[in-house]
């Protein structure tokens, strides 16, 4: 089969080559991949660390070519959205059935391929906040792939969503269309505390989000694009300073082994129009270098999707 393989002798470090088709374990289905979306982490970090000749990729949409031998998961011919440690940048991938979501027929594979890491991360982060109906929820880094899903899902959950972006003049209209009630430059610009926050940047943004939490509030640390330390000021955790019952938490998406139902639900929301996928770049997988450069330069406000011909 063909795949994008790591090859450090070429400029982008990736080329289309022939590799062996994966042999699924009994609890895995073989998926024929039709579209894959790129994530900043796999392009900047995983690609640099991967062995020569390996096949990367976390997100993929496609069709079940061969159902799992143990009887779990969807049958052959089912449209699916999949998540895994690797293998998405290939014509076929073997996927654990608890990381497979089923999709309504005729749903665009490009849209589906944007869901696994970005949308499921946003959904799981919101779960960490607990009930959000009627609560003030801050999303930092709101114009990125995960941020746009977080804004929409928080609004679907009944929250008063505050989206933070470094360029409100450019992005306010789009973020309001996604469900943001307010658009600000960051947590420091808030006029009142928030009940919860999803931080997709890290560094000083995480610290500021924590400091703007109401009593009992939680900030979920998801992103690290700032590339800087989180340094809390002395006294930030003193119990006598008011609003002391606050917390910072995090999670590891691929450490969650029950993501299939989440993926199926997200695919359904896309199919019925409740969730927009915000594809910022789309093209044939032969253009992976162009897509990777656009992603790393942070010119994209949304997802980059490769279609497999």
MOFEN-V419405 format. One record per residue. N is the residue number from 0. RES is the residue in one letter. PSI is psi in radians with two decimals (* if undefined). Layout:
# MOFEN-V419405
n->{N,N}
res->{RES,RES}
psi->{PSI,PSI}
This chain:
# MOFEN-V419405
n->{0,1,2,3,4,5,6,7,8,9,10,11,12,13,14,15,16,17,18,19,20,21,22,23,24,25,26,27,28,29,30,31,32,33,34,35,36,37,38,39,40,41,42,43,44,45,46,47,48,49,50,51,52,53,54,55,56,57,58,59,60,61,62,63,64,65,66,67,68,69,70,71,72,73,74,75,76,77,78,79,80,81,82,83,84,85,86,87,88,89,90,91,92,93,94,95,96,97,98,99,100,101,102,103,104,105,106,107,108,109,110,111,112,113,114,115,116,117,118,119,120,121,122,123,124,125,126,127,128,129,130,131,132,133,134,135,136,137,138,139,140,141,142,143,144,145,146,147,148,149,150,151,152,153,154,155,156,157,158,159,160,161,162,163,164,165,166,167,168,169,170,171,172,173,174,175,176,177,178,179,180,181,182,183,184,185,186,187,188,189,190,191,192,193,194,195,196,197,198,199,200,201,202,203,204,205,206,207,208,209,210,211,212,213,214,215,216,217,218,219,220,221,222,223,224,225,226,227,228,229,230,231,232,233,234,235,236,237,238,239,240,241,242,243,244,245,246,247,248,249,250,251,252,253,254,255,256,257,258,259,260,261,262,263,264,265,266,267,268,269,270,271,272,273,274,275,276,277,278,279,280,281,282,283,284,285,286,287,288,289,290,291,292,293,294,295,296,297,298,299,300,301,302,303,304,305,306,307,308}
res->{X,X,X,X,X,X,X,X,X,X,X,X,X,X,X,X,X,X,X,X,X,X,X,X,X,X,X,X,X,X,X,X,X,X,X,X,X,X,X,X,X,X,X,X,X,X,X,X,X,X,X,X,X,X,X,X,X,X,X,X,X,X,X,X,X,X,X,X,X,X,X,X,X,X,X,X,X,X,X,X,X,X,X,X,X,X,X,X,X,X,X,X,X,X,X,X,X,X,X,X,X,X,X,X,X,X,X,X,X,X,X,X,X,X,X,X,X,X,X,X,X,X,X,X,X,X,X,X,X,X,X,X,X,X,X,X,X,X,X,X,X,X,X,X,X,X,X,X,X,X,X,X,X,X,X,X,X,X,X,X,X,X,X,X,X,X,X,X,X,X,X,X,X,X,X,X,X,X,X,X,X,X,X,X,X,X,X,X,X,X,X,X,X,X,X,X,X,X,X,X,X,X,X,X,X,X,X,X,X,X,X,X,X,X,X,X,X,X,X,X,X,X,X,X,X,X,X,X,X,X,X,X,X,X,X,X,X,X,X,X,X,X,X,X,X,X,X,X,X,X,X,X,X,X,X,X,X,X,X,X,X,X,X,X,X,X,X,X,X,X,X,X,X,X,X,X,X,X,X,X,X,X,X,X,X,X,X,X,X,X,X,X,X,X,X,X,X,X,X,X,X,X,X,X,X,X,X,X,X}
psi->{2.83,2.61,2.77,1.96,2.62,2.16,1.77,0.05,-0.14,2.71,-0.78,-0.17,0.14,2.51,2.72,2.15,3.07,2.26,2.90,2.48,2.39,2.59,1.90,2.53,2.93,-0.53,0.25,2.60,2.64,2.16,2.29,1.98,2.33,-0.43,2.56,2.51,2.64,2.55,2.55,-0.71,-0.70,-0.53,-0.76,-0.69,-0.95,-0.69,-0.65,-0.49,-0.20,2.57,2.63,2.34,-0.05,2.87,2.07,-2.96,2.16,-0.70,2.35,2.52,2.66,-2.68,2.44,2.01,-0.72,2.15,2.79,2.45,-0.44,0.05,-0.07,2.78,3.10,2.76,2.93,2.47,-0.08,2.29,2.35,2.85,2.35,2.69,2.49,3.03,-0.53,-3.08,-0.04,-0.37,0.95,2.87,-0.49,2.51,2.59,2.26,2.37,2.38,-0.36,0.05,0.41,2.26,2.49,2.64,2.53,2.49,2.59,0.08,2.35,2.13,-0.57,-0.77,-0.78,-0.65,-0.28,-0.19,-0.71,-1.07,-0.91,-0.95,-0.67,-0.61,-0.81,-0.76,-0.82,-0.62,-0.72,-0.63,-0.65,-0.43,-0.28,-2.82,2.31,0.03,2.13,0.10,2.73,2.06,2.21,2.38,2.00,2.69,0.70,-0.23,-0.10,3.11,-0.88,-0.69,-0.75,-0.66,-0.68,-0.72,-0.82,-0.78,-0.65,-0.69,-0.71,-0.54,0.03,0.25,2.75,1.81,2.28,2.01,2.28,2.29,2.62,-0.18,1.23,-0.57,-0.60,-0.64,-0.07,-0.81,-0.83,-0.71,-0.61,-0.65,-0.54,-0.23,0.02,2.29,-0.49,2.62,2.18,2.97,-0.35,3.11,-0.54,-0.35,0.00,2.48,-0.05,2.74,2.81,2.70,-0.38,2.79,2.53,1.98,2.11,0.26,-0.78,-2.96,-2.42,-0.43,-0.70,-0.77,-0.79,-0.69,-0.73,-0.75,-0.31,0.16,2.46,2.89,2.33,-0.01,2.82,2.44,2.26,2.04,1.94,-0.86,2.81,0.47,-0.36,-0.53,0.42,2.85,2.69,1.86,1.89,2.43,2.66,2.30,-0.09,-0.46,0.26,2.46,-0.16,0.31,0.19,2.64,0.75,-0.36,1.25,2.78,2.71,2.30,2.91,3.03,2.88,1.99,-0.84,-0.02,-0.13,2.14,0.19,0.80,-0.16,-0.87,-0.64,-0.80,-0.70,-0.75,-0.76,-0.72,-0.67,-0.70,-0.63,-0.78,-0.63,0.01,0.18,-0.30,2.17,2.49,-0.27,1.05,2.11,-0.33,2.38,2.33,3.06,2.61,-0.24,-0.26,0.47,-0.61,-0.74,-0.76,-0.75,-0.72,-0.72,-0.66,-0.80,-0.50,-0.08,0.54,-0.27,2.26,1.43,-2.80,2.68,2.24,2.31,2.29,2.34,2.05,*}
